[in-house]
């Protein structure tokens, strides 16, 4: 027996995986070039839109109020989420065999969960902010003061961090052996767990409970907030005001439902009966489309944001012409 085959057998017996292979959309080779072009454009537009939001809110002091500061935090999350998934996905689409190291897979899963979990809490906080502003306009400065805003944002990030650290560490404490092919677009928890060589029953109980607390609970609170908001809108005397408010609420709920719906279907059932292709499409919905749509929905339809962008552009033009 040669030294190489002996080493290979020893590696198999150790039941250790040094790297994973991300299959992505390898079963559709004829579409990968078109996917690469489309995903690259979406990624660049996502980065540009969210960077514009963060910059405008940072530079325009009139936007330093909770509503826009929440939006700024959301843009940070969306940028991080997209950057965690998209560059690796683009590599997968251009490689015959896209590998990712054990540590790299751990890091990618960590940041997917961190930004995803934090987004859940932030969207809940933003819905509460809109509820207070529309349903209790006179008391709004007291309900959402600077201290309350900082508490909500800090709790969102801390909750996401604690959940992520526990879950990612637990997932990578399992032994992985045999196949190292992840039939997914990224190192998401359910896809990686399919390769675990041990019973994950207790983890699945934790994952189900955590998903209910982290995804479904904020989603229910958001829906309740918007129901109250809609009742307040119906009492508005102005038809134009009602139409504008309805449009805004519908846009927000569309984005929220897309994110929460696909994420909960993925994480509520780690060993779900969905086909691998269906799982990939659901993952694309909240890792690709949501970061793209949120800048459009939450800011570019907002008059104050448009005014701030125009003002900063005019200031930049004036500096260049003087």
Phi, psi and omega per residue, in radians:
X1 nan 2.342 -3.087
X2 -1.339 2.836 3.132
X3 -1.113 -0.631 -3.119
X4 -1.131 -0.765 -3.126
X5 -1.204 -0.580 3.080
X6 -1.103 -0.742 3.123
X7 -1.120 -0.699 3.139
X8 -1.113 -0.751 3.139
X9 -1.137 -0.667 3.131
X10 -1.119 -0.663 3.124
X11 -1.130 -0.681 3.132
X12 -1.185 -0.689 -3.123
X13 -1.183 -0.518 3.118
X14 -1.247 -0.233 3.132
X15 0.971 0.632 -3.121
X16 -2.004 2.470 3.114
X17 -1.970 2.120 -3.117
X18 -1.491 -0.478 3.140
X19 -2.655 2.820 3.110
X20 -2.034 2.756 3.044
X21 -1.965 2.126 3.095
X22 -1.557 2.026 -3.084
X23 -1.357 -0.556 3.122
X24 0.976 -2.222 -3.139
X25 -1.898 0.694 -3.086
X26 -1.127 -0.337 3.104
X27 -1.415 0.005 3.041
X28 -2.219 1.103 -3.057
X29 -1.060 -0.533 -3.096
X30 -1.260 -0.279 -3.112
X31 -1.788 -0.137 -2.995
X32 -1.138 -0.618 3.132
X33 -1.143 -0.758 3.104
X34 -1.153 -0.696 3.087
X35 -1.060 -0.747 -3.138
X36 -1.023 -0.827 -3.136
X37 -1.090 -0.793 -3.124
X38 -1.141 -0.785 -3.102
X39 -1.181 -0.625 3.113
X40 -1.122 -0.766 3.118
X41 -1.087 -0.804 3.137
X42 -1.060 -0.735 3.137
X43 -1.092 -0.792 -3.124
X44 -1.156 -0.697 3.093
X45 -1.136 -0.700 3.110
X46 -1.066 -0.835 3.133
X47 -1.088 -0.760 -3.111
X48 -1.132 -0.801 -3.121
X49 -1.094 -0.822 -3.123
X50 -1.228 -0.626 3.089
X51 -1.127 -0.670 3.107
X52 -1.093 -0.776 3.127
X53 -1.061 -0.858 -3.114
X54 -1.060 -0.730 -3.096
X55 -1.200 -0.798 -3.108
X56 -1.079 -0.791 -3.128
X57 -1.165 -0.630 3.116
X58 -1.155 -0.701 -3.014
X59 -1.519 -0.427 -3.108
X60 -1.750 1.880 -3.058
X61 -1.167 -0.404 3.118
X62 -1.186 -0.289 3.123
X63 -1.666 0.114 3.138
X64 -1.443 1.023 3.089
X65 -2.194 2.789 -3.018
X66 -0.867 -0.781 -3.074
X67 -0.946 -0.817 -3.084
X68 -1.441 -0.498 3.077
X69 -1.223 -0.596 2.993
X70 -1.075 -0.775 -3.131
X71 -1.093 -0.668 3.107
X72 -1.086 -0.766 3.092
X73 -1.104 -0.688 3.113
X74 -1.093 -0.677 3.115
X75 -1.149 -0.628 3.056
X76 -1.081 -0.791 3.133
X77 -1.085 -0.813 -3.101
X78 -1.118 -0.689 3.105
X79 -1.102 -0.795 3.125
X80 -1.115 -0.765 -3.136
X81 -1.047 -0.880 -3.105
X82 -1.096 -0.716 -3.113
X83 -1.227 -0.488 3.098
X84 -1.199 -0.629 -3.025
X85 -1.719 -0.799 -2.898
X86 -1.179 -0.829 -3.127
X87 -0.999 -0.756 3.118
X88 -1.138 -0.658 3.118
X89 -1.127 -0.690 3.118
X90 -1.130 -0.633 3.073
X91 -1.131 -0.753 3.131
X92 -1.038 -0.688 -3.099
X93 -1.248 -0.319 -3.103
X94 -1.922 0.088 -3.109
X95 -2.075 2.479 3.064
X96 -1.243 -0.564 -3.132
X97 -2.479 1.614 -3.087
X98 -1.517 1.975 3.136
X99 -1.832 2.683 3.058
X100 -2.424 2.328 -3.075
X101 -1.170 2.845 3.111
X102 -0.999 -0.806 3.120
X103 -1.160 -0.652 3.113
X104 -1.147 -0.664 3.103
X105 -1.158 -0.714 3.081
X106 -1.026 -0.824 -3.107
X107 -1.114 -0.747 -3.129
X108 -1.118 -0.782 3.107
X109 -1.073 -0.715 -3.118
X110 -1.021 -0.839 -3.064
X111 -1.332 -0.511 3.027
X112 -1.064 -0.817 -3.135
X113 -1.208 -0.668 -3.130
X114 -1.083 -0.933 -3.094
X115 -1.239 -0.623 3.111
X116 -1.158 -0.809 3.127
X117 -1.133 -0.759 3.128
X118 -1.092 -0.668 3.120
X119 -1.095 -0.685 3.106
X120 -0.980 -0.858 -3.108
X121 -1.213 -0.659 3.139
X122 -1.138 -0.740 3.116
X123 -1.093 -0.636 3.063
X124 -1.127 -0.755 3.116
X125 -1.120 -0.672 3.130
X126 -1.169 -0.645 3.091
X127 -1.141 -0.692 3.101
X128 -1.132 -0.673 3.102
X129 -1.081 -0.778 3.127
X130 -1.178 -0.656 3.089
X131 -1.043 -0.811 -3.135
X132 -1.137 -0.697 -3.096
X133 -1.199 -0.681 -3.056
X134 -1.541 -0.709 -3.051
X135 -1.523 -0.433 -3.134
X136 -2.372 1.074 -3.036
X137 -1.062 -0.624 -3.108
X138 -1.255 -0.559 -3.120
X139 -1.649 -0.027 -3.038
X140 -0.957 -0.809 -3.137
X141 -1.042 -0.444 3.121
X142 -1.490 -0.726 -3.113
X143 -1.151 -0.819 3.139
X144 -1.982 1.257 3.055
X145 -1.519 -3.105 -3.061
X146 -1.069 -0.685 -3.105
X147 -1.179 -0.743 3.123
X148 -1.121 -0.752 3.119
X149 -1.015 -0.868 -3.123
X150 -1.079 -0.654 3.125
X151 -1.122 -0.786 -3.125
X152 -1.120 -0.765 -3.129
X153 -1.177 -0.797 -3.125
X154 -1.093 -0.759 3.122
X155 -1.117 -0.627 3.118
X156 -1.083 -0.843 -3.125
X157 -1.209 -0.715 -3.131
X158 -1.171 -0.731 3.128
X159 -1.085 -0.773 3.100
X160 -1.075 -0.709 -3.122
X161 -1.166 -0.783 -3.112
X162 -1.135 -0.801 3.127
X163 -1.066 -0.755 -3.089
X164 -1.144 -0.791 -3.104
X165 -1.067 -0.782 3.133
X166 -1.117 -0.848 -3.036
X167 -1.195 -0.803 -3.094
X168 -1.145 -0.740 3.114
X169 -1.073 -0.706 3.139
X170 -1.146 -0.810 -3.114
X171 -1.030 -0.741 -3.070
X172 -1.541 0.092 2.984
X173 -1.509 -0.231 3.111
X174 -1.304 2.617 3.046
X175 -1.336 2.456 3.111
X176 -2.136 2.185 -3.091
X177 -2.535 3.054 -3.130
X178 1.251 -2.266 -3.111
X179 -1.186 2.437 3.072
X180 -1.984 0.339 -3.109
X181 -1.601 2.048 3.088
X182 -1.633 1.943 -3.096
X183 -1.452 1.182 -3.098
X184 -2.769 3.090 -3.123
X185 -1.585 -0.197 -3.122
X186 -2.769 3.066 -3.139
X187 -1.465 1.099 3.068
X188 -1.414 2.642 -3.025
X189 -0.914 -0.938 -3.094
X190 -1.030 -0.686 -3.107
X191 -1.181 -0.708 3.138
X192 -1.205 -0.697 -3.101
X193 -1.097 -0.402 3.113
X194 -1.106 -0.337 -3.125
X195 -1.694 -0.052 -3.105
X196 -1.179 2.425 -3.104
X197 -1.780 0.754 -3.133
X198 -2.730 2.965 3.112
X199 -1.322 2.214 -3.099
X200 -2.000 0.475 -3.066
X201 -0.990 -0.853 -3.095
X202 -1.180 -0.592 3.085
X203 -1.148 -0.684 -3.136
X204 -1.120 -0.626 3.066
X205 -1.115 -0.792 3.109
X206 -1.080 -0.783 -3.095
X207 -1.089 -0.721 3.124
X208 -1.115 -0.828 3.135
X209 -1.081 -0.780 3.142
X210 -1.096 -0.688 3.133
X211 -1.127 -0.726 3.109
X212 -1.062 -0.768 -3.099
X213 -1.251 -0.685 -2.991
X214 -1.568 -0.575 -3.090
X215 -1.822 -0.959 -3.012
X216 -1.282 -0.655 -3.126
X217 -1.080 -0.902 3.067
X218 -1.047 -0.621 -3.132
X219 -1.102 -0.753 3.110
X220 -1.110 -0.734 3.119
X221 -1.104 -0.651 3.105
X222 -1.130 -0.793 3.132
X223 -1.072 -0.748 3.122
X224 -1.109 -0.706 3.111
X225 -1.072 -0.767 -3.104
X226 -1.268 -0.501 3.037
X227 -1.102 -0.779 3.084
X228 -1.110 -0.689 3.130
X229 -1.107 -0.762 -3.130
X230 -1.091 -0.683 3.088
X231 -1.107 -0.683 3.099
X232 -1.150 -0.669 3.140
X233 -1.110 -0.700 -3.120
X234 -1.077 -0.403 -3.135
X235 -1.512 -0.104 -3.125
X236 -1.173 2.398 -3.134
X237 -1.302 -0.491 -3.063
X238 -1.510 2.197 3.095
X239 -1.145 -0.712 3.120
X240 -1.091 -0.741 3.132
X241 -1.104 -0.708 3.119
X242 -1.123 -0.765 -3.121
X243 -1.107 -0.727 3.141
X244 -1.135 -0.777 -3.137
X245 -1.137 -0.735 3.099
X246 -1.051 -0.755 -3.136
X247 -1.066 -0.776 3.137
X248 -1.109 -0.808 -3.134
X249 -1.095 -0.736 -3.138
X250 -1.096 -0.712 3.131
X251 -1.125 -0.805 -3.137
X252 -1.072 -0.789 -3.110
X253 -1.166 -0.575 3.075
X254 -1.077 -0.840 3.126
X255 -1.109 -0.782 -3.118
X256 -1.114 -0.776 -3.120
X257 -1.135 -0.695 3.106
X258 -1.052 -0.800 -3.106
X259 -1.207 -0.942 -3.065
X260 -1.199 -0.675 -3.099
X261 -1.086 -0.905 -3.112
X262 -1.229 -0.646 3.137
X263 -1.152 -0.736 -3.121
X264 -1.195 -0.635 3.105
X265 -1.140 -0.551 3.131
X266 -1.321 -0.810 -2.971
X267 -1.655 -0.254 3.083
X268 -1.310 -0.389 -3.106
X269 -2.289 1.390 -3.140
X270 -0.957 -0.569 3.082
X271 -1.921 0.889 -3.039
X272 -1.237 2.892 3.138
X273 -1.567 0.042 3.110
X274 -1.127 2.563 3.083
X275 -1.224 2.728 3.115
X276 -0.959 -0.675 -3.132
X277 -1.157 -0.672 3.101
X278 -1.117 -0.726 3.116
X279 -1.081 -0.697 3.135
X280 -1.137 -0.723 3.130
X281 -1.145 -0.687 3.099
X282 -1.134 -0.684 3.111
X283 -1.120 -0.704 3.103
X284 -1.071 -0.596 -3.084
X285 -1.063 -0.779 -3.085
X286 -1.692 -0.256 3.120
X287 -1.741 -0.299 -3.097
X288 -2.017 -0.901 -3.044
X289 -1.340 -0.737 -3.097
X290 -1.064 -0.826 3.086
X291 -1.065 -0.471 3.106
X292 -1.356 -0.728 -3.044
X293 -1.326 -0.611 -3.050
X294 -1.020 -0.756 3.076
X295 -1.043 -0.684 -3.128
X296 -1.180 -0.784 -3.043
X297 -1.300 -0.800 -2.988
X298 -1.491 -0.330 -3.017
X299 -2.269 -0.828 -3.020
X300 -1.200 -0.263 3.037
X301 -1.648 0.079 -3.064
X302 -1.731 2.197 -3.076
X303 -1.085 -0.702 -3.125
X304 -1.121 -0.692 3.104
X305 -1.151 -0.743 3.118
X306 -1.075 -0.754 3.140
X307 -1.078 -0.733 -3.130
X308 -1.148 -0.691 3.119
X309 -1.112 -0.800 3.139
X310 -1.091 -0.734 -3.125
X311 -1.100 -0.759 3.132
X312 -1.180 -0.645 3.102
X313 -1.138 -0.775 3.123
X314 -1.102 -0.657 3.110
X315 -1.136 -0.686 3.126
X316 -1.155 -0.736 3.117
X317 -1.109 -0.717 3.141
X318 -1.112 -0.675 3.112
X319 -1.140 -0.615 -3.123
X320 -1.340 -0.458 -3.086
X321 -1.570 -0.245 3.136
X322 -1.591 nan nan
